[in-house]
């Protein structure tokens, strides 16, 4: 009987040993999760597809130009191309081959590219002319914000894209032009006003910005993010209707849609 008791005591683990093993497994599991960062890996995978698809698309558009001496019109590649634009308005539209309204682009591509995060995010197509574009730019927003390509392009803090709102951190273009980049930024100043702070480098050196590394390419984004301003409105040149044009005098008239620069933002006749 004594021998049996001694043997029985040597079997299995004590409660303390089990708890220690469980604790070690939890620590290891958490370390693996932190190291792998599933969301980061998902963003990297999506971004890889975006960059790959747009680089293929860029080569395809060059083939198109070699055949036709023009890059595609918005109506030939976009699902929401407009027939006309205001004088100061950038000619832009969105590309997504899986959208039901997307045009066919055969024989150049069996399917136009589409952002993996569509419809939350869409590729933005920009050209210089509606009839025979001589350059193109295609913009995208990446999910992995510390991708080296963002800084290489000069698109940090979504500083690339058509002005005045920019909003993109990756893009491909025809060989005769570069992506458009913001050369001035805004930040929330110590007096709770969204003020221009200069270039990105100048903004980061300034001590007047309340939050370091939180900069905006336009005052309206700064206002919205910090709950400072009510939307401004003005009368549309083309329709005569009242529309939301931004959060400041500059935002309103940078659109090129307001009837007259003498009109006051926030008021519609």
C-alpha positions, 0 to 999 in steps of 0.5 A: 500500500505504501509503495502504491501511494508513492507511485501515485504521487509521481503521476501527472502534474501539480496544479501550480505546474499546469498554471505555469505551463498555461501562462508560458503558452499564453505569453508565447501566443501573445508574442507570436500575435504581436510579431505577426500582427494579422492586420498588418499582414492583411494590409501588406497583402492588399497593398502588394496586389494594389501595387502589382495591379497598377504597375501592370495597368501602367504598362498596358496604358503605355501600349494603348498610347503606342497604338492610339497616340492618346491615353484612354479617356475617362469614359474608356476606363472609369465606371463614373466618368463625367461628360464635363468638368468645371475649368479649375476642376481636375479631370478624375474618375474611379476605376474598378473592373468589377463594378457593373458600370465599368466599361470593357477594355479589351483587347488590352485587358480582360478586366480592369483593375479594382482596389481590393478594398472597393467600394471603401477605397477606389483607384483614382484615374486622372488625365489632362484632357477629356478627348485625347489625354497626353498623360495619366496618373492613377492614385491609390491609398495603401493600408501599410502606412510605413511602406518605404515606397510612400516616402520614396514617392513623397506621399507621406501623410497622404500628400499625393493626389489632385489638389486641394485635397490630395488624400493618396499615398501611392500612385503610378503615372505615364513616363512624362509626368510625376504624381502631384504632391502637396507642398504645404500642410496644416496642423491644429495650432495651440489656439485651436485653429487649423493653420498652415505650417509649411512643408511637411519637414517644416511642420514637424520642426514647428512647436506651434502644432498641438500634436506632433506628426498629425498634419493635413493637406487642407484645412477642411480635413484638419477642421473635420478631424478636430471638430472645429468648423461647420461646412461652408457652402457656395453657389455652383457655377454649372447648376446654380445649386448650393453645395458643400465646398469645404471648410474655409474660403480657400477650400471653397474656391480651390474647387473652381465651382463657386460662382464668384470669389466675392461670394461669402462661403457659408452663404448661398443667394 
